[in-house]
């Protein structure tokens, strides 16, 4: 990942509107990946991947209702 396309944990969590511990949960559940920085002291998150995850998605109930109408 190029340096300009990465976020640190606090930036990624803020973009997603979640806490840093929840961000770590996302990584452990395979919803998001991370990689160590050059000094291996911090985790870095791909900005594009975080933005894709941050995109609003239709709620499950709305999807179910739209299927019933067809």
KOLMI-948570 format. One record per atom (N, C-alpha, C): residue number from 1; atom name; x, y negated, z. Coordinates in pm, whole numbers, plus 50000, padded with zeros to 5 digits. Atoms other than C-alpha are relative to their C-alpha. Example, Ala and Ser with C-alpha at 12.3 -4.5 7.8 and 13.67 -1.06 7.14 Angstrom:
! residues 2
<pt i="1" at="N" c1="50089" c2="50119" c3="50000"/>
<pt i="1" at="CA" c1="51230" c2="50450" c3="50780"/>
<pt i="1" at="C" c1="50090" c2="49880" c3="50000"/>
<pt i="2" at="N" c1="49918" c2="50119" c3="49994"/>
<pt i="2" at="CA" c1="51367" c2="50106" c3="50714"/>
<pt i="2" at="C" c1="49923" c2="49891" c3="50073"/>
! end
This chain:
! residues 70
<pt i="1" at="N" c1="50085" c2="50119" c3="50000"/>
<pt i="1" at="CA" c1="50000" c2="50000" c3="50000"/>
<pt i="1" at="C" c1="50088" c2="49876" c3="50000"/>
<pt i="2" at="N" c1="49923" c2="50124" c3="49997"/>
<pt i="2" at="CA" c1="50149" c2="49662" c3="49910"/>
<pt i="2" at="C" c1="49962" c2="49918" c3="50123"/>
<pt i="3" at="N" c1="50022" c2="50075" c3="49877"/>
<pt i="3" at="CA" c1="50186" c2="49432" c3="50212"/>
<pt i="3" at="C" c1="49883" c2="49902" c3="49991"/>
<pt i="4" at="N" c1="50105" c2="50100" c3="50011"/>
<pt i="4" at="CA" c1="49943" c2="49170" c3="50077"/>
<pt i="4" at="C" c1="49861" c2="50063" c3="50000"/>
<pt i="5" at="N" c1="50128" c2="49931" c3="50006"/>
<pt i="5" at="CA" c1="49668" c2="49431" c3="50050"/>
<pt i="5" at="C" c1="49969" c2="50081" c3="50124"/>
<pt i="6" at="N" c1="50023" c2="49927" c3="49876"/>
<pt i="6" at="CA" c1="49677" c2="49550" c3="50409"/>
<pt i="6" at="C" c1="49953" c2="49907" c3="50110"/>
<pt i="7" at="N" c1="50050" c2="50073" c3="49884"/>
<pt i="7" at="CA" c1="49512" c2="49444" c3="50730"/>
<pt i="7" at="C" c1="50050" c2="50069" c3="50127"/>
<pt i="8" at="N" c1="49972" c2="49939" c3="49871"/>
<pt i="8" at="CA" c1="49608" c2="49497" c3="51091"/>
<pt i="8" at="C" c1="49867" c2="50036" c3="50064"/>
<pt i="9" at="N" c1="50122" c2="49948" c3="49938"/>
<pt i="9" at="CA" c1="49356" c2="49660" c3="51325"/>
<pt i="9" at="C" c1="49900" c2="49891" c3="50036"/>
<pt i="10" at="N" c1="50095" c2="50105" c3="49961"/>
<pt i="10" at="CA" c1="49207" c2="49336" c3="51460"/>
<pt i="10" at="C" c1="49934" c2="49936" c3="49880"/>
<pt i="11" at="N" c1="50057" c2="50058" c3="50122"/>
<pt i="11" at="CA" c1="49158" c2="49198" c3="51108"/>
<pt i="11" at="C" c1="49898" c2="50095" c3="49937"/>
<pt i="12" at="N" c1="50091" c2="49901" c3="50059"/>
<pt i="12" at="CA" c1="49002" c2="49520" c3="50979"/>
<pt i="12" at="C" c1="49872" c2="50012" c3="50083"/>
<pt i="13" at="N" c1="50117" c2="49990" c3="49912"/>
<pt i="13" at="CA" c1="48771" c2="49546" c3="51281"/>
<pt i="13" at="C" c1="49910" c2="49878" c3="49985"/>
<pt i="14" at="N" c1="50079" c2="50123" c3="50015"/>
<pt i="14" at="CA" c1="48662" c2="49183" c3="51244"/>
<pt i="14" at="C" c1="49925" c2="50000" c3="49867"/>
<pt i="15" at="N" c1="50064" c2="49995" c3="50130"/>
<pt i="15" at="CA" c1="48587" c2="49230" c3="50874"/>
<pt i="15" at="C" c1="49881" c2="50097" c3="49999"/>
<pt i="16" at="N" c1="50106" c2="49901" c3="49992"/>
<pt i="16" at="CA" c1="48376" c2="49534" c3="50955"/>
<pt i="16" at="C" c1="49894" c2="49965" c3="50104"/>
<pt i="17" at="N" c1="50094" c2="50037" c3="49895"/>
<pt i="17" at="CA" c1="48206" c2="49366" c3="51251"/>
<pt i="17" at="C" c1="49992" c2="50104" c3="50110"/>
<pt i="18" at="N" c1="49995" c2="49895" c3="49898"/>
<pt i="18" at="CA" c1="48315" c2="49640" c3="51491"/>
<pt i="18" at="C" c1="50117" c2="49972" c3="50094"/>
<pt i="19" at="N" c1="49888" c2="50013" c3="49907"/>
<pt i="19" at="CA" c1="48552" c2="49674" c3="51786"/>
<pt i="19" at="C" c1="50119" c2="50082" c3="49950"/>
<pt i="20" at="N" c1="49880" c2="49925" c3="50038"/>
<pt i="20" at="CA" c1="48908" c2="49802" c3="51751"/>
<pt i="20" at="C" c1="49985" c2="50148" c3="50038"/>
<pt i="21" at="N" c1="50019" c2="49857" c3="49970"/>
<pt i="21" at="CA" c1="48821" c2="50126" c3="51939"/>
<pt i="21" at="C" c1="49907" c2="50069" c3="49898"/>
<pt i="22" at="N" c1="50089" c2="49942" c3="50100"/>
<pt i="22" at="CA" c1="48537" c2="50184" c3="51689"/>
<pt i="22" at="C" c1="50075" c2="50018" c3="49869"/>
<pt i="23" at="N" c1="49916" c2="49986" c3="50119"/>
<pt i="23" at="CA" c1="48784" c2="50123" c3="51405"/>
<pt i="23" at="C" c1="50082" c2="50129" c3="50010"/>
<pt i="24" at="N" c1="49923" c2="49877" c3="49981"/>
<pt i="24" at="CA" c1="49001" c2="50400" c3="51550"/>
<pt i="24" at="C" c1="49911" c2="50123" c3="49985"/>
<pt i="25" at="N" c1="50095" c2="49890" c3="50019"/>
<pt i="25" at="CA" c1="48691" c2="50623" c3="51562"/>
<pt i="25" at="C" c1="49977" c2="50026" c3="49852"/>
<pt i="26" at="N" c1="50020" c2="49986" c3="50144"/>
<pt i="26" at="CA" c1="48634" c2="50555" c3="51192"/>
<pt i="26" at="C" c1="50116" c2="50078" c3="49938"/>
<pt i="27" at="N" c1="49882" c2="49930" c3="50053"/>
<pt i="27" at="CA" c1="48990" c2="50672" c3="51120"/>
<pt i="27" at="C" c1="49996" c2="50147" c3="50041"/>
<pt i="28" at="N" c1="50001" c2="49861" c3="49953"/>
<pt i="28" at="CA" c1="48954" c2="50985" c3="51334"/>
<pt i="28" at="C" c1="49890" c2="50082" c3="49934"/>
<pt i="29" at="N" c1="50110" c2="49931" c3="50069"/>
<pt i="29" at="CA" c1="48626" c2="51071" c3="51154"/>
<pt i="29" at="C" c1="50021" c2="50009" c3="49850"/>
<pt i="30" at="N" c1="49969" c2="49994" c3="50142"/>
<pt i="30" at="CA" c1="48787" c2="51029" c3="50813"/>
<pt i="30" at="C" c1="49927" c2="49897" c3="49915"/>
<pt i="31" at="N" c1="50073" c2="50103" c3="50073"/>
<pt i="31" at="CA" c1="48579" c2="50725" c3="50717"/>
<pt i="31" at="C" c1="50094" c2="49894" c3="49944"/>
<pt i="32" at="N" c1="49904" c2="50103" c3="50034"/>
<pt i="32" at="CA" c1="48889" c2="50506" c3="50684"/>
<pt i="32" at="C" c1="50139" c2="50058" c3="50024"/>
<pt i="33" at="N" c1="49864" c2="49951" c3="49980"/>
<pt i="33" at="CA" c1="49260" c2="50573" c3="50646"/>
<pt i="33" at="C" c1="50089" c2="49886" c3="50050"/>
<pt i="34" at="N" c1="49903" c2="50098" c3="49954"/>
<pt i="34" at="CA" c1="49556" c2="50400" c3="50804"/>
<pt i="34" at="C" c1="50139" c2="50055" c3="49978"/>
<pt i="35" at="N" c1="49861" c2="49959" c3="50016"/>
<pt i="35" at="CA" c1="49932" c2="50407" c3="50769"/>
<pt i="35" at="C" c1="50085" c2="49917" c3="50095"/>
<pt i="36" at="N" c1="49914" c2="50076" c3="49909"/>
<pt i="36" at="CA" c1="50219" c2="50299" c3="50994"/>
<pt i="36" at="C" c1="50068" c2="49884" c3="49928"/>
<pt i="37" at="N" c1="49922" c2="50109" c3="50057"/>
<pt i="37" at="CA" c1="50395" c2="49968" c3="50941"/>
<pt i="37" at="C" c1="50146" c2="50044" c3="49993"/>
<pt i="38" at="N" c1="49860" c2="49964" c3="50021"/>
<pt i="38" at="CA" c1="50767" c2="49964" c3="50860"/>
<pt i="38" at="C" c1="50072" c2="50038" c3="50129"/>
<pt i="39" at="N" c1="49937" c2="49969" c3="49871"/>
<pt i="39" at="CA" c1="50864" c2="49970" c3="51228"/>
<pt i="39" at="C" c1="49926" c2="50110" c3="50075"/>
<pt i="40" at="N" c1="50083" c2="49896" c3="49941"/>
<pt i="40" at="CA" c1="50598" c2="50234" c3="51304"/>
<pt i="40" at="C" c1="49947" c2="49961" c3="50138"/>
<pt i="41" at="N" c1="50056" c2="50049" c3="49873"/>
<pt i="41" at="CA" c1="50460" c2="50016" c3="51587"/>
<pt i="41" at="C" c1="49851" c2="49973" c3="49989"/>
<pt i="42" at="N" c1="50140" c2="50035" c3="50022"/>
<pt i="42" at="CA" c1="50124" c2="49929" c3="51433"/>
<pt i="42" at="C" c1="49945" c2="50081" c3="49884"/>
<pt i="43" at="N" c1="50067" c2="49935" c3="50112"/>
<pt i="43" at="CA" c1="49870" c2="50084" c3="51199"/>
<pt i="43" at="C" c1="49952" c2="49893" c3="49904"/>
<pt i="44" at="N" c1="50045" c2="50092" c3="50103"/>
<pt i="44" at="CA" c1="49782" c2="49915" c3="50871"/>
<pt i="44" at="C" c1="49884" c2="50065" c3="49925"/>
<pt i="45" at="N" c1="50122" c2="49953" c3="50066"/>
<pt i="45" at="CA" c1="49452" c2="49944" c3="50685"/>
<pt i="45" at="C" c1="49991" c2="49935" c3="49862"/>
<pt i="46" at="N" c1="50013" c2="50049" c3="50136"/>
<pt i="46" at="CA" c1="49401" c2="49910" c3="50310"/>
<pt i="46" at="C" c1="49882" c2="49903" c3="49992"/>
<pt i="47" at="N" c1="50103" c2="50104" c3="50003"/>
<pt i="47" at="CA" c1="49206" c2="49586" c3="50257"/>
<pt i="47" at="C" c1="49884" c2="50038" c3="49909"/>
<pt i="48" at="N" c1="50106" c2="49959" c3="50091"/>
<pt i="48" at="CA" c1="49012" c2="49724" c3="49960"/>
<pt i="48" at="C" c1="49911" c2="50107" c3="50059"/>
<pt i="49" at="N" c1="50076" c2="49894" c3="49936"/>
<pt i="49" at="CA" c1="48907" c2="50032" c3="50152"/>
<pt i="49" at="C" c1="49910" c2="49943" c3="50110"/>
<pt i="50" at="N" c1="50078" c2="50064" c3="49895"/>
<pt i="50" at="CA" c1="48793" c2="49817" c3="50444"/>
<pt i="50" at="C" c1="49884" c2="49921" c3="49939"/>
<pt i="51" at="N" c1="50108" c2="50078" c3="50065"/>
<pt i="51" at="CA" c1="48595" c2="49587" c3="50211"/>
<pt i="51" at="C" c1="49891" c2="50090" c3="49945"/>
<pt i="52" at="N" c1="50101" c2="49907" c3="50051"/>
<pt i="52" at="CA" c1="48423" c2="49885" c3="50047"/>
<pt i="52" at="C" c1="49914" c2="50053" c3="50114"/>
<pt i="53" at="N" c1="50074" c2="49950" c3="49885"/>
<pt i="53" at="CA" c1="48325" c2="50018" c3="50387"/>
<pt i="53" at="C" c1="49911" c2="49891" c3="50060"/>
<pt i="54" at="N" c1="50074" c2="50112" c3="49944"/>
<pt i="54" at="CA" c1="48203" c2="49672" c3="50489"/>
<pt i="54" at="C" c1="49878" c2="49963" c3="49917"/>
<pt i="55" at="N" c1="50114" c2="50034" c3="50087"/>
<pt i="55" at="CA" c1="47961" c2="49647" c3="50193"/>
<pt i="55" at="C" c1="49870" c2="50048" c3="50062"/>
<pt i="56" at="N" c1="50129" c2="49957" c3="49947"/>
<pt i="56" at="CA" c1="47600" c2="49653" c3="50306"/>
<pt i="56" at="C" c1="49941" c2="50113" c3="49916"/>
<pt i="57" at="N" c1="50065" c2="49888" c3="50066"/>
<pt i="57" at="CA" c1="47421" c2="49975" c3="50224"/>
<pt i="57" at="C" c1="49854" c2="50004" c3="50042"/>
<pt i="58" at="N" c1="50140" c2="49990" c3="49960"/>
<pt i="58" at="CA" c1="47046" c2="50038" c3="50221"/>
<pt i="58" at="C" c1="49986" c2="50093" c3="50120"/>
<pt i="59" at="N" c1="50023" c2="49916" c3="49883"/>
<pt i="59" at="CA" c1="46918" c2="50182" c3="50546"/>
<pt i="59" at="C" c1="49932" c2="50129" c3="49957"/>
<pt i="60" at="N" c1="50055" c2="49868" c3="50032"/>
<pt i="60" at="CA" c1="46815" c2="50547" c3="50549"/>
<pt i="60" at="C" c1="49849" c2="49994" c3="49984"/>
<pt i="61" at="N" c1="50146" c2="50008" c3="50009"/>
<pt i="61" at="CA" c1="46448" c2="50461" c3="50610"/>
<pt i="61" at="C" c1="49956" c2="49935" c3="49870"/>
<pt i="62" at="N" c1="50034" c2="50069" c3="50125"/>
<pt i="62" at="CA" c1="46440" c2="50225" c3="50312"/>
<pt i="62" at="C" c1="50019" c2="50094" c3="49882"/>
<pt i="63" at="N" c1="49977" c2="49904" c3="50109"/>
<pt i="63" at="CA" c1="46588" c2="50494" c3="50086"/>
<pt i="63" at="C" c1="49891" c2="50105" c3="49999"/>
<pt i="64" at="N" c1="50104" c2="49898" c3="49992"/>
<pt i="64" at="CA" c1="46335" c2="50751" c3="50210"/>
<pt i="64" at="C" c1="49868" c2="49946" c3="49950"/>
<pt i="65" at="N" c1="50125" c2="50060" c3="50046"/>
<pt i="65" at="CA" c1="46043" c2="50513" c3="50151"/>
<pt i="65" at="C" c1="49999" c2="49983" c3="49849"/>
<pt i="66" at="N" c1="49996" c2="50022" c3="50145"/>
<pt i="66" at="CA" c1="46161" c2="50433" c3="49799"/>
<pt i="66" at="C" c1="49986" c2="50132" c3="49925"/>
<pt i="67" at="N" c1="50014" c2="49870" c3="50064"/>
<pt i="67" at="CA" c1="46179" c2="50805" c3="49716"/>
<pt i="67" at="C" c1="49855" c2="50047" c3="50003"/>
<pt i="68" at="N" c1="50139" c2="49957" c3="49987"/>
<pt i="68" at="CA" c1="45825" c2="50864" c3="49839"/>
<pt i="68" at="C" c1="49910" c2="49930" c3="49900"/>
<pt i="69" at="N" c1="50082" c2="50077" c3="50092"/>
<pt i="69" at="CA" c1="45688" c2="50595" c3="49605"/>
<pt i="69" at="C" c1="50005" c2="50055" c3="49858"/>
<pt i="70" at="N" c1="49983" c2="49952" c3="50137"/>
<pt i="70" at="CA" c1="45813" c2="50769" c3="49292"/>
<pt i="70" at="C" c1="49903" c2="50109" c3="49966"/>
! end
